[in-house]
Amino acid sequence: MYAIGKVSEGIVLICQDCGHIELVSQFDVHIGSQRTQAAQAMQLHSLVMHNVPLLRSIPKNYGVMEQW
């Protein structure tokens, strides 16, 4: 897992296992969201360096929400 922080250079993602950082502004804005690119890089770092599987944002079970 990683934490998100703010430093003078901008937003950083910080690996909670080893302190590795990904600076969001280092990624190319022309190919998509810099934050998404940084998150993907951090997930790859977690997989390669710590054998942590990629995070899944889609739940396995969907619940039915009450109508407002």
N, C-alpha and C positions, 0 to 999 in steps of 0.2 A: 504494500500500500504506500501511498504517498500523501504528503500534506501540501497545501498551497499557501504560499506566503508572498509578501510584498517587500521588495528591497528597492534601493535607489535606482537600480537598472530596470525595474519593472516587476512583473509577476514571475515567480519561480515555482516549480514543482520540486519537492524535496523527498527523496526516498527515505522512508522511516527506518529502513534496515541498515543503510550504510551512509546516508548523507549525500548521495549523488544528486545533482541538481540539473534541471532542464530549464533554461531561461526562455520564456515564451517569445520574447522579441527576437530571438535568434532564428526563428522559423520564417519561411517565405510566405508573406501575406498574399502573394499572387497565386498560390496553389491551394488556398483555403484558409480556414480558421487557424491562426497561430496556436491558440490554446488547445485545439483538438490535435494538432500535430505534436505539440509538447506532451500531451497526455498519451498519445500513441507511442512516442519515444520512451516515456517513463514505463508504460506497460511492457514494452519490449525489453527494457532494462531489467524489470522485475522478473520476467520470464527467463532471460539469459543468465543473469547474475545470481538470482535467488530462487530459481525454479518455482516461481509463483505463477499459476495459470492466469491468463488474461481475464480481466474483469468482464462480467456480462451485465449489461444494463437492462436487458429484457427479462422480466420475471418468468419463471417456469409455469406458474399458475396465475391466471388472471381472475380477479374478483369482479363482481358486479357492483357498480357504484349506485347508490340511491339517487334517484332523480331529484333535483333541487326544486 
